[in-house]
Amino acid sequence: MATETSTSDDGAPETGRAGLKANAKWYILSYPLAWLVAIFLVPLGMLVVFSFWVNIPGGQYEMGFTLENYTRFLTSSLYLGQLWLTIELALVTAVVSLLLGYPMAYYLARMNRPWLRSLLLLTIISSLWVTYVIRAYAWQVILASGGVLSSVGVATGILSEPQSFYPGYWGLVVGMVYVFVPFMILTLYSSIRTIDGELLEASKNLGAGPARTFRRVTLPLSKNGIMSGTALVFILALGSYVLPRLLGSSAERTLPVLIEQQIMSESNYPFGAAMSIGLIVVVLVFLWVMIRFTNVTTASLGGSEAIATDDDDDDSVADGGSSGIGAGLAGRLWSAIGNAASSIGLTRALGRIAQAGNSLVTTVDSKTREAVIWVTFRLYVVAVMVFIAAPLGIIIAVSFTPEQFLTFPPGGFSMQWYAEFFTDPSWIGALLNSLGIAAAAALLSTTIGGVLAFALDRFDYRGAAIFGTLGVLPILVPPVIIGVAFLVFFLEMGFAGSRTSIIVAHGIFYAPFPFILITQGLSEIDRTYEEAAMNLGASPIRTIRTITYPLLRANVISGALFAFILSLNEYIIAWLLSLFLVDTIPIQIFNQLRYSYPPTIAAASVVFIGLTVVVMTAIDRMSGGIWE
């Protein structure tokens, strides 16, 4: 409902209480905008300015204007080569994740056991929120010379002696696919689940077998999900820092790794800023291609205009499940980004695979075909779930080893590393820092996202599309760039190297999650309850406190818990802003992995995995089954 400006009889705006009520919508909006503009856009703007400053050898720099930083970046074969490698790794990760994730998403969307589907989804999502540091560490244990893969190879005779499979290109690809395939599965699951089951039943009644139904009905109708998931994984992989740093060799130093090295090792802030701008340009070019060559307009990105469809897409089904400005924007944005990936030809490739499968089973009767297909699906699902869950299970097993070094399988059972974790002041300090920072960041994220969602839902703004876009913008910027931008900003403000700087950065970076969830909740509220309360004399504040908030409680708490668990597990932003003065659990684990491999790392990882599962289960319970 819109709020009009109150005026007096002579046409002048009123002051006092009348003027306060008339401008209330701007007062409400000013809080989130103050954070998102002054403490988010300003650091990004400063990053651009900083990239033109002059670097002085020895860790100093001075104000000025020079193109030397960009010239060095754009003319060096080293940096351009690593930029292309970064793009290549992101593309390979996206394609492999699609091929691995589509059958899993299809099975989840079509299974008839809700409890099992919820369990599988919870497992996938819980692994998704575990910090990249722990997941990279899990694959180090698997791929090391004394790890699981090498031990199995020697035991089966495939390998004559133990061999390490990392660091290296394919070890890095496996690790990146492992980390990002849950994003692909969830995006595809959402898309496939919205397909009208009657269309599939009609295809079956007309004589089409499962393979032909998939090729002619399911695959075309899930095209948006395919493109969305592929593009989402590409963008996330493009900004990945931890995995290339821990699983890649010196030849796989991607651009985010080089940016961090310039900032933290070389203290060359202007050149690091210039490379950050280069990575932003890659993301912007990708978005420009998406807007230029698909049906999405800039207005639709703001959530104010429906996306047009081509004649070829008449039979497609849009991704469902989200509503309101924030959720609609997020869904449209990723769907639109995904359409830009169509040039890869992934849909055609999957179609050919399905057609080949169909030709192989045409000589078998339909019941036998269905039985074979579903048995194959179940075996495949088991394999994918083992791929997702086994690395974390290995970390749990390693945490109980009595040995002084990480070994798998463990040579016995001991709780000594848990005792060391809970008695070592450095680990306890890091744990308390992590919990305190995550709690404060969750509170900040929820107030920013919640107030913005409420303002855009309840008032009319001329720039509503821009404000809605700003609400989800932080998650579109790679974390390493967010870290560098905030580092530059807080260095000038004198807050770098403090918990406050990390809290502010995390609070803004994760504000889109409460924003989207609360926006969705507001769109589902029956306004008659609020109107009844106000008709009975309740003030707007009391109505919000006694009616609106109780109806939104699950969304608010879920958004806060999302921000909490993400902040708890975040590494690169916290590492850049800490300036070696603040330790969190991910920072402590990462530092240990760089210099030694004590089993205490495994115990700390298990504690964090447990926290993640508990929080994600709480979100699912309080939201009434958010994963459904």
VENZISUL-V238174 format. One line per field, one symbol per residue. phi: phi as a letter, one per 40 degrees, with the letter a starting at -180 (. if undefined). psi: psi as a letter, one per 40 degrees, with the letter a starting at -180 (. if undefined). Layout:
phi = ???
psi = ???
This chain:
phi = .cbcccbcccgcccbgcccccccdccccccccccccccbbccdccccccccbcccbdhgbaaciaaccccccccbcccccccccccccccccccccccccccdccccccbcbbdccccccccccccccccddcccccdcccccccbccccccccccgcbcadbcbacicccccccccdcbcdccccccdccccccccccccccccchccdccccccbccccbdccccccccccdccccccbcccccbccccbcccdccccccccccfccccccccccccccccccdccccccbbccbcccccgbbcccbcccbcccbccbgbagccccccccccccdcccccccgcccccccccccccccbccbccccdcccccccdcccccccccdccddccccccccbccccbcbbcccibabcccccccbcdcccccccccccccccccccdccccccccccccbbcbcbdcccccccbddcccddccdcccccdcccccgbcgbcdccccccdccbddccdcccdccccccccccccccccchccdcccccbbccdcbdccccccccdcccccdbcbcccccccfgbbbbcdccccccccbabccddcccccdccccccccccccccccggccc
psi = hihihhiadeeiiiaaddddddedddddddddddddddedddddddddddeeihhhheeiiiiahieddddddeehdddddddddddddddddddddddddddddddddeiegdddddddddddddddehidddddddddddeideaddddddddeedhdiihheiiidddddddddddedddddddddddddehhdddddddddeehidddddddcdddeeddddddddddddddddehddddddeiadefgidddddddddddefgddddddddddddddddddddddddeaehiddddeeehihiiideedeihihaeiiiddddddddddddddddededfdddddddddddddddedeiidddddddddddddddddddddddddddddddddeeieieihihiieahieddddddeehdddddddddddddddddddddddddddddddddeihidfddddddddeddeehhddddddddddddddeeeieidddddddddddeddddddddddddeehheddddddddeehiddddddddddddeddddddddddddddddeiddddddedfeehhidddddddddddifiedddddddddddddddddddddddefgde.
